[in-house]
């Protein structure tokens, strides 16, 4: 038995492209094993997470849309950032607000900031990266109902298993 003194386990979330381009080469160079928790829908579709889409949005315009959608006067939201407010909403409402922002500002969707399936499979085959599931769409689970939480978790494991072609043991 090896001693576990002075050991740690490194984990990463989300499957950002920067993990593949920056972190993975370092892991290979130093032979450091890690775990990576990924949302299969984002990998399969090439879409961004809601928080990636909202990053860099004009705070005033975004909060105006949030205020309208929540039917709250802007003064009630004054002490909070748009990100803080969005993190308190169910995913369906967040997605609607982001869609409205994109329509009203004409900014459109951002290009993908995440890995693709071939990159994920390369990580999986490396022997250094253990892939785990991380919900389908990355909602804040405390804002979702029980059935949606179950579906997000259960589907993420099943979809990740299909993508990788083997059992996924971690969430």
N, C-alpha and C positions, 0 to 999 in steps of 0.2 A: 504494500500500500504506500502510495505517495502521500506525503504530508500536504495538506491544503494551506499551510501557513504561507503568508505572503503571496497568495494567488488572487486572481480576480477573473471575472468573466466580462467581456466587452460585448455590448449589444448596440445595434443601430436600428433606427426606425425609418420606414417610408420608401426606401428604394430610390433615393435621389440619384440622378446621373452622376453627381459629384462623388458618391460612394464608389461607383465603378471606375471613374477616371482618376480620382485622387487617393482614396483610402485603399482600394483593392491592390494597386501596385505596391503600396507600403506593406500591406499584409503579406503579400507574396514574398517580398524582399526579406522580411523579418520572420516569416513563417508563423504568424500570429493567428490563431483561430478565433472567430467571432460568430455571433448570431446576428441575423438581419431579419427584421419583421416587416413584411411587405403586404400591401393591399393588392390583390390580384387584378381587380377591375382597372386600376390605374395603369398597371403594366400592360394588360391586354388591350386596353382602349387607346392608350397614348394620351389620355386626358390628365389634367393636373388635379391635385387635391383642391378643395375649396379655398383653403388658406393660401395656397400658391397663386391661385387666380386673383384673390383679393389683395395680395401683397403689392404695394405701390399705388393702389388706387387713391384717388383724390379723397382725402378724409371728409371734407365738407360735403361733397357730392354723395359719397357713400352713406354718411350719417343721415342726410336728407332722405334718401331712399329708405333706409332702415326706419326712420321716424314715421314715414308715410305707411310703410308696410305693417308696422307694429301699432299704428294709430296712437302714437305718443307724441306729445309736443317736444320739439327739439331740446328744450330746456331740461327735460327729464333725462336726456342722454348726455348732457354737457360734461359730466365728470368721468365719462368712459370713452375709450377709444373704440373705433368701429370693430376692431378685432376682438376686444373684450366683449362687446355686445353679441357679435356673431357666435362666439364660443358658448353662449348661453341659449342658443336656439337649436331646434331640431334641424337636421340636415336638409329636409325638404324646404324649409323657410330660408335657410342660408343660400341654397341653390337658386331659389327664386330671386332673392335680393341681388345675387351676383349676375344673374341673367338680366335683370332690370338695369343694373349698372352698365352692363355691356351694351344693351340696346340704347339706353339714354345717352351714353357718351360715345358710342360708336367704336369703342376700343377693341371689341372682339375678344375671342379666347386667346390666351397666350400659348406659345409653342410648348411642347412637353418638357418638363424639367426633371423627368424621371427616366429610369432605365427602361429598355425594351426587353422583350421576352428572351431573345438570344443572349443578351448580357446577363440576365438573371440566371439562365441555365448555365452559362459559363461559370458564374460564381458558385452555383450549386455543385457543379462537377469538380471544382477546384480542391475540395476536401478541406478548405479553410473556412468556408462560410456555410453555416447551418441556416437554412431558410425556415422562417416561421410565418404564420399568417397574422394579419394585422387589420382585421375587418375588411369588408368589401370596399367601402367608400370613405373610411376614416371619419365617421361622425364622432361627436363627443357623446359617448354612450349614455351618460347620465341625463342627457336631453331627449333621449329616445324612449319609446315605450318598450315593454319587455319583449314583445314579439319581434319588433324591429331589431333589438339588440341580439336576440337569439339568431335571427336570420343573418345579420351582419357577421357574426362570429362563425356560425356553422357553415354558411356559404363560403366564407373566406378560406376556411380550411379545405373544404372540398374542391374549390376552384384552384387553389394553390397545388393540391395534389394532382389535379388534371394537368396543370401547366408543367409541373416538374416530372410527372410520371412515376412518382413514388409517394409513400406515406409522409405526411407532415405531422410531426409530433408536438410542435410548440405553437402557442398563440400568445 
